[in-house]
Structures are given as structure tokens and as C-alpha cells.
Amino acid sequence: MPSERILQKKQEFVEQLAEKMKSAVAGVVVDYKGINVADDTKLRRELREAGVDYFVVKNTMLRLAAEKAGLPELNSVLKGSTALALSSDHVAAAKVLCKYADTSKTFNIKAGFIEGRVIDEKAVGQLAKMPSKEVLVAKALGGLNAPITGLVYVLNANLRGLVVALNAIAEKKSA
């Protein structure tokens, strides 16, 4: 039986992890076995650059935190070695981890969650294929800008036609 102090630290950890999971927009749970130190260091660097928190966590702790965070559906995948990636971006964690999982035979995506809903490994893979938020915003703004740009071109063409007509009239009068 653990001491009271150790038990209290574990409870605090579970509370903090549950809060992180609640505040994260998206998360990915992975089986990290078979990753060597060099690859792990590279993967962690990529995740850090993408703004993703990544850490190894005990299944029991994650199970308790997931229940507190309203994600009890994650419990079914909490077996073996487990790491968790949390992000404020919808696709960042999925992109980096799926890219690495595609090159590794032992590193696997177990499940994930997005905005409080648990998704399976296939959905995480689909999420990884989506463009980033910045690209989606640019496309939306481009779509909103297109009708205005078209109107400007039409009006500009009409004005050019009017200028040409006025110049022709002016040349006739001067001739």
C-alpha cells in the first residue's frame, strides 16, 4: 500500500492530467514501444515545434484522468506502453504522430479525441490528412474574396469600355 504522500501526489497528477485533457482541443494516444532514443528525441522535437505536449503516462493514471475529463471511451485502448499527445490545434498531434507511425513497424496510434469526443485510430489518420487551420482559413478567405474580385474585374472592364468609347467620341469631334 502506497504512503499517504505518494497517494496524494498521484491524485494531484490525475487532476492535472484531467484538466490538461479538458483544455486540449485534440489528443492522440499511442503505443510507443520499439522507438529508440534518437527517434524519440526527433519525434519529441517535432511535436514541441508543432505546439504539442507529449509524455509517457501510466495506463491507470490515464484511465482515471480520462474518466474525470469525460472521455471514458479511451479506457478500451489503455493496454501496453502508452504515451499521450495533447494539442490546442485540431490536427497538429495527429499529423506528426501518424507520419512517424507510417515509418515505424512498432509505433502505433491507439485512439484519439477531438473537442471532447473519442475517435478511433482510423479517424486519427483521416484527421492527419486534413490541411492545417491556417490553410483552411486561407481557403475560406480566398472563397469569400473571389466574388468581390470578380465584381471588381467586371466593373473595371466596363469602365475601360466607357473610357474607350469616350476617347472615340472625343477623336470624332476633334477630327
N, C-alpha and C positions, 0 to 999 in steps of 0.2 A: 504494500500500500504506500503510495507516494506521500511525502510530508505535506503538511498544510500549505507551506510556502510554495512548493512546486506545483501543487494543485491550483493555487491561486494564480500563478504565472501562466499556467496552461489556459485557465479560464479567461484571463486577460487577453492572451494571444487569440483565442477563439473569437472573443468580442471584437478585437481589432480587425481580424480577418473578415468577419461577417460585415463590418462597416465598410471595409475596402470593396468587398463584393457588391454590396448595395450601391455604393457610389460609382462603381465602374460601369461604363456603358456596355462593355463586352468583356468576355473572358474565355480562355481556352484551357482545357485540362488535357495534359499529355502524359504519355508513358515515356520517360526519358532514358530507359535502360539502354545500354550499349553505346552511349555517347562518350567520347574520350575528352580529356581535359582541353585540348586545343580547340576541338569543335564546340565544346560547351562555352569556352571563352568567347569564341567568334559569334556564336548564337546569342549569348547574353549581350554582347556589344551591339549587335543589330537590333535586338529588342529594346535596349536602352535608347538607341538613336531614334527609334520609332515611337518612343514615349510609353513603352510597355513595362510594367512591373512584372518580373518573372522570378519565381522562387520555388524551391522544392518544399513540399509540405506533407506531413503525415496524413494518411487517409482518415484516421479517426478525427483529427483536428479539422480537416476539410469537411468531413461529413457533418460535424456539429456546426461549423460555420455556415455551411450551405443551408442547413435547416433554419438557422437563425436569419439568414438572408432571404429566405423564401424560395430556395432552389433545391428542395429535397430530391428532385428527379436526378440530380447528379450522383446520388448515392450508389446507383447501379454500376457506375464505371470506376468506383474508387477501390481498385484492387491493384496490387503490384506497386511499382515505383510511380510516383505521381508528382508532377510539377504543375503549377498554375501560373497563367499569364493574365494580367488584368490591364485593361486599357480604357482610356476615355475616348478613343477613336473606334468606330464600329468595325473596321476591317484590319487595323494595323497588326494586332497579335495574330490573327488568322493568316495573314499574308506571309509574315516571317516564319511562323511555325510550320505552315503547310509547305512552304518552299524547302525548308530543311527536311521535313518528313519525306518529301518526294525523293531526296537524295540518300536517305538512310533506310536500311532494312529493319532496324530495331526501334527507331524513334517513331512513335505512333500518336496520332491525335485520338483522344478518347471521346471527348464531347466538348461542348462549349455553352455559353449563354450570351444572349444579347437583349439588353433592356429588360431584364428580369424573366426572360423565357429561355428554358433549356433547349439546346439544339444538338442533334447527333453529329457524328464525325463527317457525314456526307454534307450536311448543311454548313459545317465549318469550312469544308473545301469549296463549296459554292460561294460562301462569303469571301474567301480569299481571292476569288477570281473577279470580284467586283472592283470597279475603279475606286480610287480614294475619294474622300469627301471633297477635296479641292477640285478634282477633275469633274465630279458630278455638279458642283456649284458652277464651275466654268461652263459646262454644257448647258445648264439651266439658264444662266445669264445669256449665253450665246443664242439660245432659243428665244428668249424674251427680246433680245436685241435685233433679231432677224426681221421681224415685221417693221420695226422702226427704220432700219437700214433700207429696206425695200421701199418704204414710203419716201425716204429722202432721195433715193435714186430716181423714182418716178417724178417727184416734184422738180428735181434738178434737170431731168430730161425735158420736162415741159417748159421750164424757164429757159433752157438753151434753145428750144424751138421758138419760143417767143422772141428771144434776142436775135436769132437768125432772121425771123420774119420782120422784125423792126428794122434791122440793118438793110434788108432787101428793099423795104419801103423807102427808107432814107436814101438809098442809092438811086431809086427810080426818080425821086423828087429832085435830086441833085443833077440828074442826067438830062 
